Amino acid sequence: MLLNNVKKDFFTLTEYREKVAPTQTDKDGNVIFLYSANADRQHSYISAAEKKDMMYYC
């Protein structure tokens, strides 16, 4: 299974987890995957997350 982020980069689940873990881990140690079903409609949320070095996948 491959995930692609909004920049159209592709990752396996393991690669994606390693990439996002430094900035998307909560206080309990859970890695948070941000997902968008429609990147065009959720552009404002994606922009806000990108400013915090977080990644969305589609």
CHARMM internal coordinates of N, CA and C (Angstrom, degrees):
IC EDIT
DIST 1 N 1 CA 1.4421
DIST 1 CA 1 C 1.5251
ANGL 1 N 1 CA 1 C 108.74
DIST 1 C 2 N 1.3134
ANGL 1 CA 1 C 2 N 116.33
DIHE 1 N 1 CA 1 C 2 N 134.93
DIST 2 N 2 CA 1.4589
ANGL 1 C 2 N 2 CA 121.67
DIHE 1 CA 1 C 2 N 2 CA 177.33
DIST 2 CA 2 C 1.5225
ANGL 2 N 2 CA 2 C 109.79
DIHE 1 C 2 N 2 CA 2 C -118.12
DIST 2 C 3 N 1.3163
ANGL 2 CA 2 C 3 N 114.59
DIHE 2 N 2 CA 2 C 3 N 141.25
DIST 3 N 3 CA 1.4576
ANGL 2 C 3 N 3 CA 121.33
DIHE 2 CA 2 C 3 N 3 CA 173.50
DIST 3 CA 3 C 1.5164
ANGL 3 N 3 CA 3 C 107.00
DIHE 2 C 3 N 3 CA 3 C -108.91
DIST 3 C 4 N 1.3231
ANGL 3 CA 3 C 4 N 116.60
DIHE 3 N 3 CA 3 C 4 N 145.07
DIST 4 N 4 CA 1.4584
ANGL 3 C 4 N 4 CA 118.35
DIHE 3 CA 3 C 4 N 4 CA 172.51
DIST 4 CA 4 C 1.5296
ANGL 4 N 4 CA 4 C 108.27
DIHE 3 C 4 N 4 CA 4 C -121.56
DIST 4 C 5 N 1.3177
ANGL 4 CA 4 C 5 N 114.27
DIHE 4 N 4 CA 4 C 5 N 140.17
DIST 5 N 5 CA 1.4646
ANGL 4 C 5 N 5 CA 118.54
DIHE 4 CA 4 C 5 N 5 CA 178.10
DIST 5 CA 5 C 1.5211
ANGL 5 N 5 CA 5 C 109.11
DIHE 4 C 5 N 5 CA 5 C -87.29
DIST 5 C 6 N 1.3076
ANGL 5 CA 5 C 6 N 116.51
DIHE 5 N 5 CA 5 C 6 N 177.64
DIST 6 N 6 CA 1.4651
ANGL 5 C 6 N 6 CA 120.17
DIHE 5 CA 5 C 6 N 6 CA -176.88
DIST 6 CA 6 C 1.5274
ANGL 6 N 6 CA 6 C 112.44
DIHE 5 C 6 N 6 CA 6 C -66.66
DIST 6 C 7 N 1.3181
ANGL 6 CA 6 C 7 N 117.47
DIHE 6 N 6 CA 6 C 7 N -14.30
DIST 7 N 7 CA 1.4630
ANGL 6 C 7 N 7 CA 121.27
DIHE 6 CA 6 C 7 N 7 CA 176.45
DIST 7 CA 7 C 1.5277
ANGL 7 N 7 CA 7 C 111.67
DIHE 6 C 7 N 7 CA 7 C -91.07
DIST 7 C 8 N 1.3397
ANGL 7 CA 7 C 8 N 116.11
DIHE 7 N 7 CA 7 C 8 N 6.35
DIST 8 N 8 CA 1.4676
ANGL 7 C 8 N 8 CA 123.88
DIHE 7 CA 7 C 8 N 8 CA 177.84
DIST 8 CA 8 C 1.5258
ANGL 8 N 8 CA 8 C 113.35
DIHE 7 C 8 N 8 CA 8 C 69.16
DIST 8 C 9 N 1.3237
ANGL 8 CA 8 C 9 N 117.87
DIHE 8 N 8 CA 8 C 9 N 27.44
DIST 9 N 9 CA 1.4577
ANGL 8 C 9 N 9 CA 122.63
DIHE 8 CA 8 C 9 N 9 CA 171.24
DIST 9 CA 9 C 1.5241
ANGL 9 N 9 CA 9 C 107.36
DIHE 8 C 9 N 9 CA 9 C -90.11
DIST 9 C 10 N 1.3240
ANGL 9 CA 9 C 10 N 117.95
DIHE 9 N 9 CA 9 C 10 N 141.28
DIST 10 N 10 CA 1.4588
ANGL 9 C 10 N 10 CA 122.19
DIHE 9 CA 9 C 10 N 10 CA -177.79
DIST 10 CA 10 C 1.5199
ANGL 10 N 10 CA 10 C 110.90
DIHE 9 C 10 N 10 CA 10 C -108.03
DIST 10 C 11 N 1.3396
ANGL 10 CA 10 C 11 N 115.86
DIHE 10 N 10 CA 10 C 11 N 141.73
DIST 11 N 11 CA 1.4567
ANGL 10 C 11 N 11 CA 122.70
DIHE 10 CA 10 C 11 N 11 CA -178.23
DIST 11 CA 11 C 1.5252
ANGL 11 N 11 CA 11 C 109.99
DIHE 10 C 11 N 11 CA 11 C -142.27
DIST 11 C 12 N 1.3392
ANGL 11 CA 11 C 12 N 117.04
DIHE 11 N 11 CA 11 C 12 N 149.36
DIST 12 N 12 CA 1.4560
ANGL 11 C 12 N 12 CA 120.08
DIHE 11 CA 11 C 12 N 12 CA 166.50
DIST 12 CA 12 C 1.5301
ANGL 12 N 12 CA 12 C 106.54
DIHE 11 C 12 N 12 CA 12 C -75.00
DIST 12 C 13 N 1.3206
ANGL 12 CA 12 C 13 N 117.90
DIHE 12 N 12 CA 12 C 13 N 167.30
DIST 13 N 13 CA 1.4634
ANGL 12 C 13 N 13 CA 120.15
DIHE 12 CA 12 C 13 N 13 CA 178.83
DIST 13 CA 13 C 1.5320
ANGL 13 N 13 CA 13 C 111.27
DIHE 12 C 13 N 13 CA 13 C -58.64
DIST 13 C 14 N 1.3218
ANGL 13 CA 13 C 14 N 116.34
DIHE 13 N 13 CA 13 C 14 N -41.69
DIST 14 N 14 CA 1.4652
ANGL 13 C 14 N 14 CA 120.64
DIHE 13 CA 13 C 14 N 14 CA -179.84
DIST 14 CA 14 C 1.5253
ANGL 14 N 14 CA 14 C 110.93
DIHE 13 C 14 N 14 CA 14 C -64.38
DIST 14 C 15 N 1.3226
ANGL 14 CA 14 C 15 N 117.54
DIHE 14 N 14 CA 14 C 15 N -45.96
DIST 15 N 15 CA 1.4630
ANGL 14 C 15 N 15 CA 121.26
DIHE 14 CA 14 C 15 N 15 CA 178.68
DIST 15 CA 15 C 1.5210
ANGL 15 N 15 CA 15 C 111.19
DIHE 14 C 15 N 15 CA 15 C -61.53
DIST 15 C 16 N 1.3232
ANGL 15 CA 15 C 16 N 116.25
DIHE 15 N 15 CA 15 C 16 N -43.40
DIST 16 N 16 CA 1.4574
ANGL 15 C 16 N 16 CA 120.35
DIHE 15 CA 15 C 16 N 16 CA -178.42
DIST 16 CA 16 C 1.5251
ANGL 16 N 16 CA 16 C 110.70
DIHE 15 C 16 N 16 CA 16 C -64.69
DIST 16 C 17 N 1.3228
ANGL 16 CA 16 C 17 N 116.35
DIHE 16 N 16 CA 16 C 17 N -43.07
DIST 17 N 17 CA 1.4705
ANGL 16 C 17 N 17 CA 120.84
DIHE 16 CA 16 C 17 N 17 CA 178.45
DIST 17 CA 17 C 1.5234
ANGL 17 N 17 CA 17 C 110.41
DIHE 16 C 17 N 17 CA 17 C -59.25
DIST 17 C 18 N 1.3204
ANGL 17 CA 17 C 18 N 117.34
DIHE 17 N 17 CA 17 C 18 N -45.71
DIST 18 N 18 CA 1.4661
ANGL 17 C 18 N 18 CA 121.42
DIHE 17 CA 17 C 18 N 18 CA 179.24
DIST 18 CA 18 C 1.5264
ANGL 18 N 18 CA 18 C 111.26
DIHE 17 C 18 N 18 CA 18 C -62.88
DIST 18 C 19 N 1.3204
ANGL 18 CA 18 C 19 N 116.59
DIHE 18 N 18 CA 18 C 19 N -37.86
DIST 19 N 19 CA 1.4722
ANGL 18 C 19 N 19 CA 121.35
DIHE 18 CA 18 C 19 N 19 CA -178.10
DIST 19 CA 19 C 1.5295
ANGL 19 N 19 CA 19 C 112.03
DIHE 18 C 19 N 19 CA 19 C -68.81
DIST 19 C 20 N 1.3421
ANGL 19 CA 19 C 20 N 117.44
DIHE 19 N 19 CA 19 C 20 N -41.29
DIST 20 N 20 CA 1.4579
ANGL 19 C 20 N 20 CA 120.38
DIHE 19 CA 19 C 20 N 20 CA -174.29
DIST 20 CA 20 C 1.5271
ANGL 20 N 20 CA 20 C 113.95
DIHE 19 C 20 N 20 CA 20 C -92.50
DIST 20 C 21 N 1.3050
ANGL 20 CA 20 C 21 N 118.44
DIHE 20 N 20 CA 20 C 21 N -16.00
DIST 21 N 21 CA 1.4664
ANGL 20 C 21 N 21 CA 121.84
DIHE 20 CA 20 C 21 N 21 CA -175.48
DIST 21 CA 21 C 1.5335
ANGL 21 N 21 CA 21 C 114.28
DIHE 20 C 21 N 21 CA 21 C -53.96
DIST 21 C 22 N 1.3282
ANGL 21 CA 21 C 22 N 119.81
DIHE 21 N 21 CA 21 C 22 N -41.74
DIST 22 N 22 CA 1.4724
ANGL 21 C 22 N 22 CA 118.28
DIHE 21 CA 21 C 22 N 22 CA -178.36
DIST 22 CA 22 C 1.5316
ANGL 22 N 22 CA 22 C 114.52
DIHE 21 C 22 N 22 CA 22 C -61.68
DIST 22 C 23 N 1.3178
ANGL 22 CA 22 C 23 N 118.26
DIHE 22 N 22 CA 22 C 23 N -31.73
DIST 23 N 23 CA 1.4692
ANGL 22 C 23 N 23 CA 119.68
DIHE 22 CA 22 C 23 N 23 CA -176.73
DIST 23 CA 23 C 1.5192
ANGL 23 N 23 CA 23 C 113.55
DIHE 22 C 23 N 23 CA 23 C -110.45
DIST 23 C 24 N 1.3393
ANGL 23 CA 23 C 24 N 118.19
DIHE 23 N 23 CA 23 C 24 N -9.42
DIST 24 N 24 CA 1.4525
ANGL 23 C 24 N 24 CA 120.34
DIHE 23 CA 23 C 24 N 24 CA -174.47
DIST 24 CA 24 C 1.5347
ANGL 24 N 24 CA 24 C 112.81
DIHE 23 C 24 N 24 CA 24 C -126.02
DIST 24 C 25 N 1.3202
ANGL 24 CA 24 C 25 N 115.58
DIHE 24 N 24 CA 24 C 25 N 40.88
DIST 25 N 25 CA 1.4621
ANGL 24 C 25 N 25 CA 121.03
DIHE 24 CA 24 C 25 N 25 CA 176.57
DIST 25 CA 25 C 1.5162
ANGL 25 N 25 CA 25 C 108.01
DIHE 24 C 25 N 25 CA 25 C -110.66
DIST 25 C 26 N 1.3375
ANGL 25 CA 25 C 26 N 115.76
DIHE 25 N 25 CA 25 C 26 N 130.08
DIST 26 N 26 CA 1.4643
ANGL 25 C 26 N 26 CA 118.95
DIHE 25 CA 25 C 26 N 26 CA -178.97
DIST 26 CA 26 C 1.5295
ANGL 26 N 26 CA 26 C 111.37
DIHE 25 C 26 N 26 CA 26 C -83.64
DIST 26 C 27 N 1.3153
ANGL 26 CA 26 C 27 N 116.75
DIHE 26 N 26 CA 26 C 27 N -179.87
DIST 27 N 27 CA 1.4668
ANGL 26 C 27 N 27 CA 121.65
DIHE 26 CA 26 C 27 N 27 CA -174.84
DIST 27 CA 27 C 1.5255
ANGL 27 N 27 CA 27 C 113.08
DIHE 26 C 27 N 27 CA 27 C -65.16
DIST 27 C 28 N 1.3400
ANGL 27 CA 27 C 28 N 117.62
DIHE 27 N 27 CA 27 C 28 N -19.29
DIST 28 N 28 CA 1.4648
ANGL 27 C 28 N 28 CA 121.80
DIHE 27 CA 27 C 28 N 28 CA 178.99
DIST 28 CA 28 C 1.5276
ANGL 28 N 28 CA 28 C 112.34
DIHE 27 C 28 N 28 CA 28 C -93.18
DIST 28 C 29 N 1.3320
ANGL 28 CA 28 C 29 N 117.03
DIHE 28 N 28 CA 28 C 29 N 2.00
DIST 29 N 29 CA 1.4553
ANGL 28 C 29 N 29 CA 121.56
DIHE 28 CA 28 C 29 N 29 CA 178.96
DIST 29 CA 29 C 1.5134
ANGL 29 N 29 CA 29 C 114.66
DIHE 28 C 29 N 29 CA 29 C 87.85
DIST 29 C 30 N 1.3226
ANGL 29 CA 29 C 30 N 118.19
DIHE 29 N 29 CA 29 C 30 N 9.63
DIST 30 N 30 CA 1.4613
ANGL 29 C 30 N 30 CA 122.10
DIHE 29 CA 29 C 30 N 30 CA 178.14
DIST 30 CA 30 C 1.5213
ANGL 30 N 30 CA 30 C 110.47
DIHE 29 C 30 N 30 CA 30 C -85.38
DIST 30 C 31 N 1.3256
ANGL 30 CA 30 C 31 N 116.85
DIHE 30 N 30 CA 30 C 31 N 131.52
DIST 31 N 31 CA 1.4612
ANGL 30 C 31 N 31 CA 120.90
DIHE 30 CA 30 C 31 N 31 CA 176.64
DIST 31 CA 31 C 1.5247
ANGL 31 N 31 CA 31 C 107.61
DIHE 30 C 31 N 31 CA 31 C -82.34
DIST 31 C 32 N 1.3316
ANGL 31 CA 31 C 32 N 115.36
DIHE 31 N 31 CA 31 C 32 N 128.87
DIST 32 N 32 CA 1.4595
ANGL 31 C 32 N 32 CA 121.95
DIHE 31 CA 31 C 32 N 32 CA -176.76
DIST 32 CA 32 C 1.5268
ANGL 32 N 32 CA 32 C 109.73
DIHE 31 C 32 N 32 CA 32 C -100.17
DIST 32 C 33 N 1.3409
ANGL 32 CA 32 C 33 N 116.24
DIHE 32 N 32 CA 32 C 33 N 123.52
DIST 33 N 33 CA 1.4615
ANGL 32 C 33 N 33 CA 122.33
DIHE 32 CA 32 C 33 N 33 CA 175.83
DIST 33 CA 33 C 1.5213
ANGL 33 N 33 CA 33 C 107.09
DIHE 32 C 33 N 33 CA 33 C -97.82
DIST 33 C 34 N 1.3218
ANGL 33 CA 33 C 34 N 117.62
DIHE 33 N 33 CA 33 C 34 N 120.33
DIST 34 N 34 CA 1.4612
ANGL 33 C 34 N 34 CA 122.42
DIHE 33 CA 33 C 34 N 34 CA 176.67
DIST 34 CA 34 C 1.5202
ANGL 34 N 34 CA 34 C 108.36
DIHE 33 C 34 N 34 CA 34 C -90.50
DIST 34 C 35 N 1.3280
ANGL 34 CA 34 C 35 N 116.62
DIHE 34 N 34 CA 34 C 35 N 131.58
DIST 35 N 35 CA 1.4572
ANGL 34 C 35 N 35 CA 121.95
DIHE 34 CA 34 C 35 N 35 CA -174.11
DIST 35 CA 35 C 1.5250
ANGL 35 N 35 CA 35 C 111.04
DIHE 34 C 35 N 35 CA 35 C -128.35
DIST 35 C 36 N 1.3019
ANGL 35 CA 35 C 36 N 115.78
DIHE 35 N 35 CA 35 C 36 N 140.66
DIST 36 N 36 CA 1.4647
ANGL 35 C 36 N 36 CA 121.15
DIHE 35 CA 35 C 36 N 36 CA 175.21
DIST 36 CA 36 C 1.5201
ANGL 36 N 36 CA 36 C 109.17
DIHE 35 C 36 N 36 CA 36 C -130.29
DIST 36 C 37 N 1.3183
ANGL 36 CA 36 C 37 N 116.67
DIHE 36 N 36 CA 36 C 37 N 125.96
DIST 37 N 37 CA 1.4593
ANGL 36 C 37 N 37 CA 121.37
DIHE 36 CA 36 C 37 N 37 CA 176.44
DIST 37 CA 37 C 1.5274
ANGL 37 N 37 CA 37 C 110.67
DIHE 36 C 37 N 37 CA 37 C -79.38
DIST 37 C 38 N 1.3336
ANGL 37 CA 37 C 38 N 116.81
DIHE 37 N 37 CA 37 C 38 N -23.82
DIST 38 N 38 CA 1.4560
ANGL 37 C 38 N 38 CA 121.00
DIHE 37 CA 37 C 38 N 38 CA -179.33
DIST 38 CA 38 C 1.5294
ANGL 38 N 38 CA 38 C 108.76
DIHE 37 C 38 N 38 CA 38 C -144.46
DIST 38 C 39 N 1.3171
ANGL 38 CA 38 C 39 N 115.80
DIHE 38 N 38 CA 38 C 39 N 95.20
DIST 39 N 39 CA 1.4619
ANGL 38 C 39 N 39 CA 121.22
DIHE 38 CA 38 C 39 N 39 CA -175.59
DIST 39 CA 39 C 1.5318
ANGL 39 N 39 CA 39 C 112.79
DIHE 38 C 39 N 39 CA 39 C -61.65
DIST 39 C 40 N 1.3174
ANGL 39 CA 39 C 40 N 117.97
DIHE 39 N 39 CA 39 C 40 N -32.12
DIST 40 N 40 CA 1.4646
ANGL 39 C 40 N 40 CA 120.54
DIHE 39 CA 39 C 40 N 40 CA 179.65
DIST 40 CA 40 C 1.5290
ANGL 40 N 40 CA 40 C 111.42
DIHE 39 C 40 N 40 CA 40 C -67.01
DIST 40 C 41 N 1.3120
ANGL 40 CA 40 C 41 N 117.09
DIHE 40 N 40 CA 40 C 41 N -42.51
DIST 41 N 41 CA 1.4605
ANGL 40 C 41 N 41 CA 120.68
DIHE 40 CA 40 C 41 N 41 CA -178.20
DIST 41 CA 41 C 1.5224
ANGL 41 N 41 CA 41 C 112.55
DIHE 40 C 41 N 41 CA 41 C -75.34
DIST 41 C 42 N 1.3278
ANGL 41 CA 41 C 42 N 117.63
DIHE 41 N 41 CA 41 C 42 N -24.80
DIST 42 N 42 CA 1.4581
ANGL 41 C 42 N 42 CA 121.26
DIHE 41 CA 41 C 42 N 42 CA -177.23
DIST 42 CA 42 C 1.5236
ANGL 42 N 42 CA 42 C 111.94
DIHE 41 C 42 N 42 CA 42 C -108.19
DIST 42 C 43 N 1.3203
ANGL 42 CA 42 C 43 N 115.43
DIHE 42 N 42 CA 42 C 43 N 26.30
DIST 43 N 43 CA 1.4674
ANGL 42 C 43 N 43 CA 121.16
DIHE 42 CA 42 C 43 N 43 CA -176.75
DIST 43 CA 43 C 1.5294
ANGL 43 N 43 CA 43 C 112.79
DIHE 42 C 43 N 43 CA 43 C -55.60
DIST 43 C 44 N 1.3217
ANGL 43 CA 43 C 44 N 118.66
DIHE 43 N 43 CA 43 C 44 N -40.99
DIST 44 N 44 CA 1.4690
ANGL 43 C 44 N 44 CA 120.35
DIHE 43 CA 43 C 44 N 44 CA -177.36
DIST 44 CA 44 C 1.5267
ANGL 44 N 44 CA 44 C 111.24
DIHE 43 C 44 N 44 CA 44 C -64.46
DIST 44 C 45 N 1.3360
ANGL 44 CA 44 C 45 N 117.82
DIHE 44 N 44 CA 44 C 45 N -38.44
DIST 45 N 45 CA 1.4654
ANGL 44 C 45 N 45 CA 120.78
DIHE 44 CA 44 C 45 N 45 CA 178.13
DIST 45 CA 45 C 1.5200
ANGL 45 N 45 CA 45 C 110.85
DIHE 44 C 45 N 45 CA 45 C -68.72
DIST 45 C 46 N 1.3268
ANGL 45 CA 45 C 46 N 115.85
DIHE 45 N 45 CA 45 C 46 N -40.98
DIST 46 N 46 CA 1.4561
ANGL 45 C 46 N 46 CA 120.73
DIHE 45 CA 45 C 46 N 46 CA 179.71
DIST 46 CA 46 C 1.5235
ANGL 46 N 46 CA 46 C 110.41
DIHE 45 C 46 N 46 CA 46 C -65.17
DIST 46 C 47 N 1.3275
ANGL 46 CA 46 C 47 N 117.85
DIHE 46 N 46 CA 46 C 47 N -42.99
DIST 47 N 47 CA 1.4678
ANGL 46 C 47 N 47 CA 121.65
DIHE 46 CA 46 C 47 N 47 CA 178.10
DIST 47 CA 47 C 1.5247
ANGL 47 N 47 CA 47 C 111.39
DIHE 46 C 47 N 47 CA 47 C -60.24
DIST 47 C 48 N 1.3137
ANGL 47 CA 47 C 48 N 116.34
DIHE 47 N 47 CA 47 C 48 N -43.83
DIST 48 N 48 CA 1.4660
ANGL 47 C 48 N 48 CA 120.70
DIHE 47 CA 47 C 48 N 48 CA 179.67
DIST 48 CA 48 C 1.5309
ANGL 48 N 48 CA 48 C 110.39
DIHE 47 C 48 N 48 CA 48 C -62.90
DIST 48 C 49 N 1.3158
ANGL 48 CA 48 C 49 N 117.44
DIHE 48 N 48 CA 48 C 49 N -40.79
DIST 49 N 49 CA 1.4666
ANGL 48 C 49 N 49 CA 120.96
DIHE 48 CA 48 C 49 N 49 CA 179.37
DIST 49 CA 49 C 1.5248
ANGL 49 N 49 CA 49 C 110.87
DIHE 48 C 49 N 49 CA 49 C -68.32
DIST 49 C 50 N 1.3226
ANGL 49 CA 49 C 50 N 117.21
DIHE 49 N 49 CA 49 C 50 N -40.55
DIST 50 N 50 CA 1.4622
ANGL 49 C 50 N 50 CA 120.28
DIHE 49 CA 49 C 50 N 50 CA 179.88
DIST 50 CA 50 C 1.5254
ANGL 50 N 50 CA 50 C 111.91
DIHE 49 C 50 N 50 CA 50 C -63.62
DIST 50 C 51 N 1.3197
ANGL 50 CA 50 C 51 N 117.70
DIHE 50 N 50 CA 50 C 51 N -32.28
DIST 51 N 51 CA 1.4655
ANGL 50 C 51 N 51 CA 120.92
DIHE 50 CA 50 C 51 N 51 CA 176.95
DIST 51 CA 51 C 1.5196
ANGL 51 N 51 CA 51 C 111.39
DIHE 50 C 51 N 51 CA 51 C -65.02
DIST 51 C 52 N 1.3373
ANGL 51 CA 51 C 52 N 116.48
DIHE 51 N 51 CA 51 C 52 N -22.25
DIST 52 N 52 CA 1.4650
ANGL 51 C 52 N 52 CA 121.89
DIHE 51 CA 51 C 52 N 52 CA 178.39
DIST 52 CA 52 C 1.5286
ANGL 52 N 52 CA 52 C 111.17
DIHE 51 C 52 N 52 CA 52 C -100.75
DIST 52 C 53 N 1.3447
ANGL 52 CA 52 C 53 N 116.88
DIHE 52 N 52 CA 52 C 53 N 17.00
DIST 53 N 53 CA 1.4684
ANGL 52 C 53 N 53 CA 123.93
DIHE 52 CA 52 C 53 N 53 CA -179.04
DIST 53 CA 53 C 1.5185
ANGL 53 N 53 CA 53 C 112.71
DIHE 52 C 53 N 53 CA 53 C 60.67
DIST 53 C 54 N 1.3244
ANGL 53 CA 53 C 54 N 117.69
DIHE 53 N 53 CA 53 C 54 N 32.59
DIST 54 N 54 CA 1.4483
ANGL 53 C 54 N 54 CA 121.96
DIHE 53 CA 53 C 54 N 54 CA 175.70
DIST 54 CA 54 C 1.5260
ANGL 54 N 54 CA 54 C 108.89
DIHE 53 C 54 N 54 CA 54 C -101.27
DIST 54 C 55 N 1.3409
ANGL 54 CA 54 C 55 N 116.77
DIHE 54 N 54 CA 54 C 55 N 157.60
DIST 55 N 55 CA 1.4605
ANGL 54 C 55 N 55 CA 121.25
DIHE 54 CA 54 C 55 N 55 CA -177.45
DIST 55 CA 55 C 1.5213
ANGL 55 N 55 CA 55 C 111.18
DIHE 54 C 55 N 55 CA 55 C -121.13
DIST 55 C 56 N 1.2977
ANGL 55 CA 55 C 56 N 115.56
DIHE 55 N 55 CA 55 C 56 N 141.39
DIST 56 N 56 CA 1.4603
ANGL 55 C 56 N 56 CA 123.47
DIHE 55 CA 55 C 56 N 56 CA 173.82
DIST 56 CA 56 C 1.5182
ANGL 56 N 56 CA 56 C 108.06
DIHE 55 C 56 N 56 CA 56 C -106.75
DIST 56 C 57 N 1.3049
ANGL 56 CA 56 C 57 N 116.24
DIHE 56 N 56 CA 56 C 57 N 146.19
DIST 57 N 57 CA 1.4622
ANGL 56 C 57 N 57 CA 118.67
DIHE 56 CA 56 C 57 N 57 CA 168.33
DIST 57 CA 57 C 1.5079
ANGL 57 N 57 CA 57 C 109.05
DIHE 56 C 57 N 57 CA 57 C -116.36
DIST 57 C 58 N 1.3235
ANGL 57 CA 57 C 58 N 115.22
DIHE 57 N 57 CA 57 C 58 N 156.53
DIST 58 N 58 CA 1.4726
ANGL 57 C 58 N 58 CA 121.40
DIHE 57 CA 57 C 58 N 58 CA -177.03
DIST 58 CA 58 C 1.5050
ANGL 58 N 58 CA 58 C 110.44
DIHE 57 C 58 N 58 CA 58 C -116.72
END
COOR INIT
IC SEED 1 N 1 CA 1 C
IC BUILD
